[in-house]
Amino acid sequence: MPDPPPPASRPRVAFLLPATSRTPIGGYKVFYGYANALAADGYGVSIVHSFTGSGWPRTLAWPRVRDAARTLLRSFWHRLRGWHRAPPWFSLDSRVRFRVAWSLSESRLPPADLYLVSNARTVAAAHRFRSIPPERLIHFVQGHETWALPPAELDALYRSPVRKIAISGWLAREIEKAGGSATVIPNAIDTTRFRIDVLPGEREAHCVGMLFHTAAVKDVDTGFRALQLAKAREPRLRARLFGAEPMNRDLPDWISYVRNPSPQQLLDFYNGIAVFLGTSRQEGWGLTVGEAMACGAAVVCTDNDGYAEMAIDGRTAKVVPAGDAERMADALLELVHDDAERIRLARAGHDHIQSFTWARSVALLEAQLQDAWREGGADGQ
């Protein structure tokens, strides 16, 4: 029996994303969180992931045929493993319709009034839709994806008439530089999940934490160098890491790693460290820094624009130049050796991150959806 239609005052919304992931991805967590919130508010919500992005190649050039064949084999493997279902690391509302399509071609999409699209390549494919006009697309910008498209093509997407939402002020400014415009809706932190269970003053000051990730932009190499420099000056230092990928290096006995932590393990991780290191050279927003703040860890992080949405040097965090392991080690040891300053920063960061609420972000998103629905004729597909 089909689900009842959503109330007439609310549009049907479909989130379009690239391939599924069996391990957590920050941008997906944001979209899934919005999907849950909209479903709870009475919207008809679908999530569609794609295996290929654009389907079979338009030419018979060998590299394109080879890539398509690999994707086809991967799709069969994913189905055998059950990977066409909702990811196990996020609890989706049962009212959210989840599916994995071969591609995000129009014929494979569910009926919807509005389509929210993230990932630059997926957005570029959506711009080629013929039956879905630009007024019914929303480009949800979660990063400055110069690694996904050439700068000229990315700027063309930013200038397009498609409505754009940016998760941070710096991304909105990048869009404006290209000649476009965007509404800023900051990411939110679920403070019921990310909270203080162990007071900052009751934590072992010599225990620090860091995200492990193999992407070059995360720059964990600088983080490891900073930890080694700090350890040479403070032998009592211990480090805990978490991440989704296999560890690709040998760790000394004073560094531990938790791969694919459960929600409870992640909460325990953040509450078990006194200081969190944010090492990235670029972030759209920087969820891990926000999560660490919400859990009462003092933050040392780089000066990338995404972290700057919440990390204010001297007020809510210690901010150091990206790629500077010596400065990172200095800032880390300052907090390890000064309990009063560490606790002050931890409390200030915790208090500051409380303003990044899901209620606020969802309300801003719903206002954008209602505006886009009216502009698009509010008549659906």
Steps between C-alpha positions, in 0.01 A plus 500: 500500500659832396577769752242780525595817316664772706293799610429738215693775678825304477691404185634155428878508535763269352866504605732393217842364594786303346587144606406368842762451769517227760705730721400847626539802271443844649305641205272196492436532874377854438265399218367201695439722801299744291306213343399374845399846617292573188326161520413571863350834392272335246699531178512218250872419492711277276874436494649371176861389468660420168751234399616687192387862519413523130438144378663335202767692308384707204800386294672165455841633602673216685562684832130588526384149412751353745380729781136417425577126509675538833202689636262229381704231676515714812123542495449122497750462784324770700166326460647169610634674811173685563660838434200621302321546831527793740843526666536327837680796659201738488148442629269624227136576578279222365300761308804590288503304175854380428617350173814448294456554126733404219527868413337831584338526160153652506321174423642345817402778739193492725227759446584811700434871501857593594833325457789581738831409341849490650840406356618709206493218243149401603389862476653528152301193392181648646551815292449282192152389607238581236171441680609650835546878466772688694234652728445158654867429566692613808880480501606423858864612514698312765851564372702693241547195279788606279619136515175384336469748211731748326467848657330644191230229507451542874462876459241440227297292745527778757373755244209286385139604577458195725430597862802442721540430871848517657586343833742779593570864438828435324333273244237767436781746437662262248168480318472879499854532359385287205201727441232297678320524832412262781308486824705385798354222712768386744537137591355391831631291788266255670571594860290212629753262340812713541506617860718522808496179703841562662564856618806666342662541840472128571684385185858383466673811366764301312246313284437658159293393199502534122306380196688259274427535128704422189378794289786744444279797588458363854880525544534244777873486421536840665294373792728199548809723485346732759423207729857370467646843575273538802583148624874578488440792738230336713557124546167455677306595185257241361296527181176339390387497137178402328399466137326290238801370306761234570807640674777531241797539732655338805396670821715526813353359819396847623263552203181293469248484217130418490367422156130552420397586855138448598307811613572408864867437427527838325338675795741319736792596274424872518434484874821308558732766356600836640605661170391436141725576202339620177763468226320565169623743238143555380155415633156602390405535864686249718262267682762331718612829655139584581438152645812526716390839632153369579658218702721732705843449338718807457586549133826572322437535127629649179395833357294359213180687423269213589629468854479879532121475501530385863869522599585852615864529603540561871126489562373157399819331376871537441546560126830435322614526136411198288797271441701638795577201723721703736229757573246223543724319749561826690127571527427144604758506780381840622160345571642174636708697753242766589185341642328834561542614137405160363182489706414861409533428128309175531209670673502794258500268199221292650287806570562643152407183312160488673378767256545262204172320556306268272182695575655820361655337192185303415286814531733683260491208256122476512475872421719444193291201393177696528647790299630267231169315484307822448745622236481167321121517475425264791355249259747212523580242239 
